[in-house]
Amino acid sequence: MSSAQAPCGRGLMLVHVKLVGLFKTGRFVQQDIICRDGTKIEELIERLELPLQHLGIILLNGLHTSSETVLKPKDSVVLMPFVDGG
């Protein structure tokens, strides 16, 4: 059983994370991740080693939010980089 699929004990929670664009390169597209209760989105971003200078949009359960938001069990997070073009 992988750590992402391990049952959550006290003090742990499972959140669903979707990476978009360059963030998924060398990582994953969608994955359930175990986090400690009280984890902020910014801590999740750091844990995934995402380049902050490219972070554009954060969606939590389909709504825009900030990296300061504290996650709750079964939350769904989408992390999108800035879109570049012209």
C-alpha positions in Angstrom: 0.0 0.0 0.0 1.5 3.4 -1.0 1.7 6.2 1.5 -0.9 8.2 -0.5 -3.3 5.3 -0.1 -2.5 4.4 3.6 -5.4 4.8 6.0 -5.4 8.1 7.8 -4.9 8.0 11.6 -5.6 10.6 14.2 -4.0 13.9 13.2 -3.8 12.9 9.6 -6.1 13.7 6.7 -6.4 12.9 3.0 -6.6 15.6 0.4 -7.0 15.3 -3.4 -4.4 17.3 -5.4 -4.5 18.0 -9.1 -1.5 19.6 -10.9 -2.0 21.4 -14.1 0.5 22.3 -16.9 4.2 22.4 -16.1 3.5 21.4 -12.4 2.7 17.9 -13.4 5.9 17.4 -15.3 7.9 14.7 -13.5 5.2 14.5 -10.8 1.6 13.4 -11.2 -1.6 14.7 -12.6 -4.0 13.8 -9.8 -3.2 12.1 -6.4 -4.6 11.7 -2.9 -2.0 13.0 -0.4 -1.8 12.4 3.3 -1.3 15.6 5.3 -1.3 16.5 9.0 -4.3 18.3 10.3 -3.8 22.0 10.1 -1.7 21.9 7.0 -1.8 25.1 4.9 -1.8 25.0 1.1 1.6 26.7 1.1 3.0 23.8 3.0 1.6 21.4 0.5 3.2 23.5 -2.3 6.5 23.4 -0.6 6.3 19.6 0.0 5.6 19.1 -3.7 8.6 21.3 -4.5 6.6 23.4 -7.0 8.3 26.6 -8.3 6.5 29.4 -6.5 7.4 31.9 -9.1 5.2 30.1 -11.5 2.2 29.6 -9.2 -0.8 31.3 -10.8 -4.1 30.0 -9.5 -5.1 27.9 -6.5 -8.6 26.3 -6.4 -9.9 24.7 -3.3 -13.1 22.7 -3.8 -13.6 24.7 -7.1 -13.2 28.1 -5.6 -10.2 30.5 -5.7 -8.2 30.7 -2.5 -4.8 31.7 -1.2 -1.8 29.6 -0.1 -2.5 30.6 3.5 -5.7 28.5 3.6 -5.8 25.6 6.0 -6.8 22.3 4.4 -9.6 20.1 5.7 -10.1 16.4 5.3 -11.2 15.4 1.7 -10.5 18.9 0.3 -9.7 19.0 -3.4 -6.9 21.3 -4.4 -6.0 22.3 -8.0 -2.6 24.1 -8.5 -2.2 25.9 -11.8 0.9 27.8 -13.1 0.7 31.2 -14.8 -0.3 30.9 -18.4 2.2 32.5 -20.8 1.5 33.4 -24.3 0.8 36.2 -26.7 
